[in-house]
């Protein structure tokens, strides 16, 4: 699975910056500086795109063309104005040597056969990466695209928070089909779901991919769990609406990319008004699925699923991502939350509490610098915790702490100098793209001023060689799609 970090995340200590140098063998050369000279360690746009070779199918929900190599979905932004960039979704395809940015496909909503937006909509092909989930719903060996983006909004800002019907675009060797027609996902109600609220999993460990989503109902909302396989009409094998639910954000453990059945738990992070989120874990049982025996965990807006003790069972980590309510009297957290990460073993043993480094002097943020992810760079079967810092990232592996940091360019495209603290890349996940048994780490960065606050509109990507200062591949998405005039 691709283990993704969430935004925002931990406030941690300043760390020594490590950057890769020289020409990148798989992702293009370094970016030019304002005077045209190359800037070492900064990703550059790869060469012109080539189409991926169709595969025979696999069990990995992140292997879009089914060739046995994991792929990566990334956002792409059109236009020179960061504030009004129109978004698409790109697939960077994998190979025996890892990710290959020269093999990629960019999708808009029309490419996925989604219902058309109104004729006067200013961005008729808009497709947000946050609204797209991939899962092999029909068990044909090729992941399908499940999209929760709006179909009726009249203005671009209306795409945020508007309940909609999810649509499925079924995959295949030429994923998706040349002229796909998306079908609506068959929900038990009629009120719709929030964009970006749907998650995938294998909640009953039967090898079929499942979906979970909060559905708008009257009154309030309810949690809908849809168990696969799904029909080509978007109908799940069975649906469960019996689980207790309060408003919040869902996240699920990853599906095993080998296809080995593994029960994936579900985490609900409640609303916190700027502070650390309350956490509720829905445990799961093979053959049964998610149960109503929900467990309340320590508060914390950072989280990651993984095997942190190496016992072969899945654990969950929750912790302080540095976010605080900035109203007077509410800017503190309880001692068991403040500067802590708590690891809950899947065995049911006592939780393990980690002390997180303190933020640099004078650094404070309402949102925090980034997220958590589980990563196993050395391939020993025991995950470490990758956390964001104001200077990039640090890997917490027992008592060992390793900085894994990258920087964006010193100057913007128009020659303006970038502040040193705004050049730091964020960790966003980890995965074994080259099949060597150890995870590569995924970091990204954007010149957009809002990136330092929210992680918005990333355009520069680093896929590291584990927790080292070397990169397996780097690339920039700035030339992935035609510029909008």
N, C-alpha and C positions, 0 to 999 in steps of 0.2 A: 504494500500500500504506500501511497504518498502521504507522509505524516505531516500535516499542515499545522503551522502556528496560527494563533488567533491574534487579532488586533483589537485593542492595544495590549501591552504586557508590562513586564517587570521594570522597575527602576533599580538599576544596579550600579556598581562602581565603575570608574573609568579604567580602560584597559589599553594595553599597547596595541597599536594598529598594525596588522600584517596585511600586505597586499601582494598579489601575484605580479610577476614582471615578464616583460618581453612579449613575443608573438604567441598567440594562442593557437594551438594546432588544430582545434576542432571548431572554433567559433569565430573566426575572423581576427584581424589584428587589433591593436589598441586604438582607442579613439584619438582623433587629432585634438591638439590644444588650439587656443585662439590664433597662434601664429602658424598653424598647419603642421607642427611637429607632433609625432605620436606621444600619447600619454600612457606610460606603462600601467598595466593592471586594470584598465578601464575597458569594459566590454564595447565591441563595435558591432554594427549591423552585419550579419552574415551575407554570403553571396546570394544570388537570385535563387528563389525557391524551386525545389523539384518535388514531384508528387511521391508519396510513399508507395512502396510495393505492397499489394494486398497479401494478407496472411491467411492461414487456415483456421484461425480462431484460437482463443485462449480463455483462461479462467480469471484473468486479471482485469478488473473494471477500469484500469488506467491504461490498458493496451488497446488503443482505439482501433487500429487496423488489424488486430489479431495476429501479429507476426511473431509473438513471443517476447517482444521487447517493450518495456514500459515507456509511456509517453507522458508529456506534461502539458496541461492546459494553462495558458497565460493570457492576461488581458492585453489588448492592443488599442491604441488611441489614435484617432485621425485628427489632423489639423494642427496648426501651430499655436493655438491658444489653449493652454492647459486647462483653463477654467471651463471651456466649452467644448472639450474634446469629445468626439463621438466614439463610443466603444464597440469593439468587436471581440471575438474569442478566437485565439489561435491554438492549434495543436502543434507542439514541437515533438517530432517522432523520435523514438529510440532506435538503437541499432546494437549490434554485438559489442560495439565500443562505447556505448552510452548514448546520451542525447545527441542528435545531429540537427542543429538549427537550420541547416540548409535544406532539410526535408521538413516541410511545414505546410499547414493549411489554415487559412483564415476564414472564419464563418461569421456571417451576419444572420439576422432572423430569417431572411428569405431563403438562405442556404439550408436552413433547418425546416423549411416548410411551415413556419409559424404563421398564425393569422396576421393579416396586414394591419398596420396601424392606420389611423385616420389619414386621409389624403393630404391634409394640411399639416400633418405632424412634421416638425423640422428635421427629425432624424429617423426616417422610415425604416432603416435597416439596423437600428441600434440593438445591440445584444450585450448585456452585462455579464462578465464572467462569474460574478457572485450569484447570478440567477440560474446557472447551468450546473447540473450534476450528471455524472456518467455512471451507468450501471447496466449490466446485461440482464434486462428484465425478461426477455423471452428465451433465454438459455440457448442461443445459437452460437455463442463463442465470441460475439462482437458487442462491445458496449453500446448502449443507446443513450441519447441525449435527452435529459428531462429538464425542461425549462419552465421557470415560474415568472417570467417577465410579463409585464402588462400588455394586454392586447387592445385596450380601450382608452388609454391616456391621451389627453388632448395636448398636454405640455410635457416636456421632458422631466420636469421635477415631479410630475404626478406618478412617475414610475416607482417612486419610493413609497412603500407602505400601502399600496393599493391591492386589495385582495383580488386574486385572479385564479383561473383554472390552470393547473399544470398541464403541459403538453409533452408528449413523447415522440421523438424522432428516432425511429428504429435504425440500428446500424447494420453493417455488413462488410464484406471485404473491401468495398469502395466507400467506406463510411464517410458521411452518410450517403444514401442513394443519390443518383444524379439529380432526380427531381423528387425529393422526399415530400411527403405530406404528413405533417405531425397530427397525432390523434390525441384527444383530451384524455387525461388520466381519470379513471372512474372513481371519484370520491363518493362516500356514502351520503354526503350532504350537498347543498347547492351554493353555499355562501362563498367558497373559494379559500385561497391561502395567501399568505404574505409572500411577496417576491423574495427569493433567496432563503426561504425558511425550511426547505426540504432537505433531508439527509438520507444517505444510503447505509445499508448494513446487511448482515446475515444474522438476524436476531434469533432464529431458532436453529442455527448451525446445520441446516439441511443442504447447504451448497447452492441454494437459490438466492439471488439478490433481492433484498426487501427495501422498502421505503418507509420513512416516518415523517410526518408533517403536522403542525398545528393547523386545524381547520377552523375558520370562522363559523361559529354556530350561533343560534339564538336561544338563550342569551349566552354571552361570553365566547369561549373557544374550547375545543377539545383536541386531544391527541389522537391522530389516526395513524395506525400502523398497518401497512399493506404488505402482505407476505407473498413472495413469488413462488412459482413463475407467473408472469403476466401474459395475457393473451395479446394478440396484435390489435385488439380493440381497446387496449389499455385497462383491462379488467384483471385485478389481482386474484390469486388463488383463494385468499381469504383476507378478511379485514377485521381488525380489533380496535374498538373505540372505548374499551372499558377501563383503561389506565387513568389514574388520577393525574390531573394536569392543572398547572397555573401558568399564567403568561410568562414567556421567557424565550430563550434561544436554545435550540437543540444542537447537539454534536454527538457523533457516533464513533465508536471504535472502528478501526480499519478492517476491511475484508482482506483475508490472506491472499496475496497475489498469486500464490501457487495453486489456488483452488481448493486447498485443504479446508474442509468445513471447520469454522471457528465461530462460536457464539459471540456476537458483538454487542456490548452494553451500550446504553444510551444515557447521555448526560444532559440535564436541563439546567441552564443557568438563568436564574430569575432576574427580575428588574432590581437595580440597585441605586438609581439616581446619581450615577457618577462615581460611586464607591466600588467596593469589591462585591461581586455578584454572589448571591446564595447559590449553592449547588445541590442538586438532587440527582442521585444515580439510580437508574432503572436497571436492576440486574436481569440476567437472561439465563434461560435453561435450554440446553440442547433438546430439540424435539418439541418444546413447548413455546419458547419465545420469551418476549419481555414479560416480566411479572409486575404485579401491583405492589410488591414488597419494596417500595422505594426507600432508599437510604439517604439521609441528609448528611452531606459532607461539610467540611470547613469551607467558609466563604473564600472566594478568590476568583478573579476574572481570567487568570491564566490557567490553562489546562492542557493535558496531553495523555493519551492512552499509549501504553507500552508494557514491556516486560522488564521492569526496573530491577528486579531481584534475580532474574535469570532462572526462575523455577519452572518456566514453560507455561505459566498462567498469566493472563492479562491483568495488568494493574492500571490505575488511573492516578494522575498527579493533578492537584489543584493548588493554586497559590496566588500570591500578591503580584499583580502586574503593574503596580505603581499608581493606578488610577485612584483619584480621590474626589469626593464631593467638595467643591471649592466654596461652599457656603460656610460662614463662621460657625464653629462648633461641630462641624461634620467632616473636617478634613483629616481625622485620625481613624485608625482601624484598631480592632481588638488585638491584644498581644499575640494571640495564637494565629493571627492573620498577617500582621504587619511584618514585612520582610521575610515571610516564610513560604515554603512550598511543602505540602503534605502529600506523601505517597501512600496510597491505599492498596495493599497487596490483594491480588485476586484470591489468594488462599484464605483470606479472612483474618490473617494475623494482624497484630497491632500496627497502626500507621507509623510511618517514619517521617520525621519532620526535618527539613533541610533549612539551614540559615542561608538566606540570600545576601549577597554583598550589598552594601549601602549605596545609595545614589551619590554621584559626585557633588561636592560642596556647591551650594547655590542652585542646583538643578532641581526643578520641580515641574510637574506637568499634571494637568487635569486628566490626561489620557494615558500616560505611560509610553514607553518607547517601542513596544512590540509584543510578541507572543511567546508561547511555549511550543516545543515539539519534542517528540521522542526520536532518538537517533542511536544507531549502533554502528559507528564508523569502523570498529575493528572486527566486526562480524562474530563476536563471541557469544551471541545470543542474549546478551544483557544490555538493555537500553540505558543510555544516559539521557539527561534532561538538557535540552538546548533552550536557552532563554535569551531574550533580547536585553541589550543594555543601551545606554545613551551613546555608547561608542561602537555599537555593533552587536556582537553576540558572545556568549561564553557557554561552553559545554561543561555541565556538572556531572562528573562520573565518580561517585563515592566522594573521597576527599580531594580528588584531582579536579582542577579547574583550568580549562584550556580556552583562551580567546581564539575565536575564528572570525576575523574581521576583514571587511573590504571597504573600499572608498569609491565614490563616484568622481567625476572629473572636477578639477580645481576651478574650471571656468565653464560657464554656460555656453550654449551655441552662439549667443550674441556677444561673447567675450567678457561678460560680467563675472567677477570673482564669486565663487561659492563659499559661504562661511564654512570653516573647518568642521564645526559640529553638525552641519547640515549635509556633509558628504558621506556620512556613515550608512552603510547598507543594513537592512533588517533581515533577520532569519525568518523564513516563511515555511520551512518544512524540511523533510529528509526522505530519501528513497535510494534504493540500490538500482541505479539505471544501467550499469554495465555488467551486472550479474556476477560480481566477484565475491559476493557474500557480505560486503560491508557497505554501509550507507554513505552516499554523498549528501552534503548539506546544500540547501537551496537558500540563497540570499538575493535580495533585490533592492533597487534604489530608483529614485526619480528626481529630476530637477525641480519638479513642482514644489513650491514652498509649503504646500499642505502635506507633503509626504512626511516631513519631520514630525508632524502632529498625528496624522491619521494613517500613514502608510499608503496614501492614495496614488493612483496612476503610475505604478512602477513601470519602468522602461528598460532598465539595465539589470541583467541577471548573471549570477555566478553559481555554477555547480561545482562545489569544491571536491578535492580528493580527501574526503573524510575531514577530520579536525586538524588540517594542516594549512600551510600558507600557499599550497599549490591548487590550481584549478583544473578540473577535468574538462570543463568547457565554459566559455562565457559568451554572451550575446546580448545585443540591444534590439529591442522590438520596434525601433523608430522607423524602420523601412519595411516593416512586415506588410503593410497595407498602403494603397495609394493615398497620397495626401488629399485632404478635402479642400477644395478651392473656396 
